[in-house]
Amino acid sequence: MIDIKKYIESGILEEYVAGTLTSQERAEVEELIEIHPELAQEIESISISLSVFTDIGAVEPASYMEERIWDSIIGTDFDGEEETVDKALLTSNKATKLPYILTVAMSIIILVITYLLIESSNDLEVAKVKIIELENKNNELIKEYDRLKKDYDSLNTISNIYNLENSKIIVMNSNKRNAGNSIVLFIWNKDNSKIYLEIKSLPKNNPSMTYILWGITQIGQQIKIGDFVYDGISKTIEVGRMNGVVKFILTEENNTKVSHPNMAKVYTHTNVY
């Protein structure tokens, strides 16, 4: 049973492709090719490599690779052997080494081509990563722009609604139990007693619920100032007028007809004086 790997490594297939075998040796190789298809594939690969070598003969290997090649080609150790060698034998050795020289040269060319392909592939991967990073940064900038635009539009809306110089603005206290992250600005225009709410963050209303702003007078009377539905988008709304009220609370109710606030559903509150 022939060892295919060792047979390929012996270099006889390169000699077969190069045409340096005797008729008998060629016949033996062809007989083995019939039995072992992998030998035919190896010969085809060697033939392609020879073609590549011919087409790209100008490709030069790196200097350190070139030194290794020549060391492997001419660096045979002759210590312990006689220095006198028959010229005919030297000529024969040179002819025998030719296929090996071609094989080594072809291997170097293939290595160079492979290296260039890998480098190109790496450059593409780096470019893809950079593009993804830029896209992520661009998305972040777009989000930041949208946020700033909303803030600007909100401020612009507020300035159009009332005179900031004659208005009192209070950040309402949030009820941590119901909505700890609520952000609502209470705005009171002293010129006309109108009340506005600048809503930055509140839980969205359920379909059957509504927000109601209540005012509490000095004697404890509870007055409904106004109601609204919140859809989760920052907005400024006018909810009513302030007449003798010293404290405000914002609750969520089942309907707008209730006469007293549900103190269990208080979201924000503030004192005015």
N, C-alpha and C positions, 0 to 999 in steps of 0.2 A: 504493500500500500504506500503510495507516494505521499510525502508531506508537501502539500500545495504551497504553504507559506514559505518553507525553506527553498522550495523549487523556484518560486518567484524571486526570493531574495538572492538566489545564486547569480542572477543577471543574465541567464541564458535567453530570457524572452527579449531583453534589449538587443542581444546579439542577433536574435531571429529577425527582429524588426530592422536592424541595421544591415542585415544580409551578410554577416561574417561567419555563419555556420556552414559546415560541410553539408552535402546532400543528405547523408545518413542522419546527421544531427537534426536537420530540418524535418526529415521524415518522422523522427522520434517525437519532436515537438508537436507536429501536426497530429500525430496519433493521440498524444495526450490531450490536445485541444478537443478532439472529438469526444473524449471521455469526460473531460472536466470543463464545463462551459465557463467557469470563472477565469480560466486561463485565456480564453478568447476575449473576455471583457478586459483583462489586464493588458493584452496585446493592443486592443483598441484604444485603451487609455494611453499607452505608450506612444502609439501612432499620433494621437491628438496632441500629446505633449511635444512631440517632435515638430508638429505643424506650428504649434504656438511658439516654440523655440525659434523656428525659421522666421515667423512673422514679427516677432518682438525681440529680435537679436540685439537691438540697441539698448535694452533694459539692463542697467548695471546693478549688481547686488551691492549691499552695504559693504564698507571696507573690511569690517571684522568678519563678515560672512565670506568675503572673497579670500581672506587669509585661510579660513578653515577649509575652503574648497581645495585650494592648492596644497595645503598641508596633507589633506586626505588623498590627493592625487599623486603627489611626488614625494611625500614624506615617509616612504617605506623605510623601515629600519633594516640595514644590511649588515649589522654587527655580527661578527663570527663567521661571515661568508667570505669566500675568496674574492679579491678585487678584480681579478682577470675574468672577463666574461666574453663569451663568443659573440661577435657582432651579429651574427644571424639570430642568436637567441634574443639579443636586445631588441632587434627589429620585430621579432615575433611577439615579445612582451608588449611593445608599443601598440601593435595592432590589436592585441587582446584587450588592452586598457581603453581603447577608443570608445566602445559602448558604455563603459563605466563613466568616462569623462562626460559623454553626452547626457547620461542619466543624471549625473550630479548637476550639470549646467541647467538641464530642464527643471530639476527640482528647485533650484534657486530662483529661476524665472517664475515658477508657479508660486513659490513663497512670496516673491515681490508682488505679484498680481494679487494674491490673497490679502497681503498686508494693505495694499492700496484700497481694496474693496472694503476691508474692515474699517479703515480710517474714514472712508466716505460714509459708511453706515453709521459710525460713531458721530460724525459731524451732523448727520441728519437727526439722530436721536437728541443731540444737544440742542439743535434748532427747534425741535418739537417741544422740548421742555421749556425753552425760552418763550416760545409762542404761547404755551399754556399759562406761564407765569404772567405774561403781558395781558392775556385775556382776563385772568383773575383780577389783576390790578385795575384794568379798565372797568370791570364790573363793580369793583369797590368804589371807584371814582364816580361811576354813574349813580350808585346808591347814595353816596355822600352828596352829590349834586341835587338829587331828588329831595333829600332831607333838607338841605339848605334852602331850596326853592320853596318847599312847603312852609318853612319857618319865615321866609321873606314874605310870601303871599299872606301868611297869617298876620304878620306885623303890619303889612300894608292894609289889610282888611280892617284891623283894629284902628289904625290911624284915620281911616276914612269914616269909621263909625262914630268916633267921639274924639274930643280934644284931650290929648294925653296930659296936658298941663293942668287941666281942671278935673282930672279923674283920679280915683283911688283904686289901686290894683293890689289885690291880696291873693296869695297862694292858699287855697283852701286846704285844711288839714284832712288827710285821708284816713279812713277807718281801716286799720290793719286787718281786722277780722273779715271784712267783706271785700275790700279792694285796696290792699296795701300799696299797690303801684299806681294808684290813681293820681293824675296831675290835672288839676282844674284851677284856672285863674278866675277870681271874682273881680269884676270891673264895675265900678260905680261912677257914673258921670254926674258930678255935682251940679252941673248947669241945668240938667233936665231930669235928674233923679232916675235915669234909666239904668237898668242892670243888664250886664252882659256876662256870659260865661265863655272863656276861652278854654276849650277842651283839648287837652293834649293826650290824655290816656284815661280811658274808662272801659269797663267791660261792656261788650255789645249787649243791647237789649234782647231778651227773648221776645218772640212774636207777640205774646200777650202782655208784655210788661212795658212800662214807660217811666222815664225819670221825671221827678217833680222837685222843683226848688221851693222850699218853705222858708218863710220869714217868721221870726219870733220877736214879739214886742217886749218892752220892759216889764209888762205885767204878765208875761207868759202866754199871751194869745198867739195861736198858730195860724198863719195866713199863707195860702197857696199863692206863690208869685207867678209861676209858669211851669209848663211841662214840655218835654221834647223826647224824641227817640234818637238814640245814638247808634250809628252804624260802624263805628270803629275808625272813622276818618277824622283827623283833627279839624276843628271848625270853631267859629265864633258865632254865638247865637244871642239874640236878645230875648230875655225871659220875662221882663216886666219892669215895674217901677218900685222904688224904695220909699216907703212912707212910714216913718216912726219905727222901723225895724232895727234891732240891735244885733241880731244873730241870724245866720242862715244855715240851713242843712239841706243836703241833697239826698233824696231817697229814691228807691225803685218800688213802684206800686203796680198792682194788678190792673188798675184803670185810672182814668183821670178824674173820676167823680168822687174819689175819697175825700173826706173832710178833715182827716187828721193823718199825720205822717206815721208810717210804720217804723218805729224806732229800731226795730231789729234789722232793717234794711237801709240803714244810713251809710252812705258812701263817702261823702265829704261834708265838712262843716267849717264855719268861720265866724268870728266876731267882727263887727264893723267898727265899733268904738272901743 
